[in-house]
Amino acid sequence: MCDVGGGGSRKLCSKSLFKELHVAVVNAQSKTLSKLVRQMKDGCNKDEQPKESTLCGLNPCLKCLQPDILYHLGLDTETTDFPKVFGDVRFVCMGGTPGRMENFAYYLMQEIGLKINAATKLRDMAEAGKRFALFKVGPVLCASHGMGCPSISILLHELIKMMHHAKCQDPVFIRIGTCGGIGVDPGTVVISSEAVDGRLNPAHEILVHGVSVQHASQLDEGLADDIKSCHDPSKDNYETIIGRTMCTHDFYEGQSRLDGAFCEYTPEMKKTYLEELQNQGVKNIEMESLALAALTSRANIRAAVVCVAILNRLNGDQIKTPHEILAKWEKRPQVLVARYIRKVLYFHENDSDWEEPDEDECEGEAPEKGATPQGGAGDTQNAPPEEAE
């Protein structure tokens, strides 16, 4: 019992409790890591594969598609066992370019404690589609979405179908990127509370059979708060805020820039418009949040948009910051999201399964040359030999 006389006894008791807590946390983390490693190598066991996904409101015709071809990802349900390969996915992270998302995948692998040996590299699982890049790191998919709502909407349709066919449970979708700030310092990370269009309407408009259809662009407030809580003011020398995001379908005129090939408004008109956005709580401008928010909310998927402002649009239009500084700023949303994923994986894990990994189990093995990517992720391949200088 801890209730014994004397301050010394209480101190000993506190140390004992702290030690027990530390051991419990380490054991829980080891258990989770063991499971991630096994799933990365071997895929989801049959007993781990859920019977149905948690997504809702999807196309009723999907059950008639045998197979269902995810054309732009170069995947289909006939040649890929979706529940085995993707059934463990809990997070889908998206960013504009293939290079950015490949770098994020390697960084995330470090952060969640997974390793691959020097003879392997992460495999682009969407290479056959020749449109997007897709990397799998344990329970995390990292995908490039291109630029603008039309591009990301194509990706989202096929990723959402992938989650459905893989029977994923409550996946979280997060866009990581850059934006123009409205009254915020460059380098500030903005987490979107709501996505609105240029008229400040919180809806994504599409034309179906020539008729305008609007879908609410809802983002998960709790998820935004959870990600923001991973910001550490004592270590991070930048600000992280939550605010409204305006999404446009154009980089120049749609964002009231003065540096495009065409401009039929005055600097005063631009100033008035941007100041009105600021007065309405808009913190940044980007080009994908409306589609992301609308499509994920229709499927009952929690989603967030986390972007770093690379300039304050109230002070100008052109991006003059040196590339090396921009590169550092672009990592800020990645660091924040990686912290969130690590926190969820290692501090909210209630799985009772425990397997002690082999000594070398944390070193991923390269699949045999020419092997079909059906294993634990289908996410590694033989690294190409280094060319002689």
Order of alpha helices (4+ residues) and beta strands (2+ residues): alpha-beta-beta-alpha-beta-alpha-beta-beta-beta-beta-alpha-beta-beta-beta-beta-alpha-beta-alpha-beta-alpha-beta-alpha-beta-beta
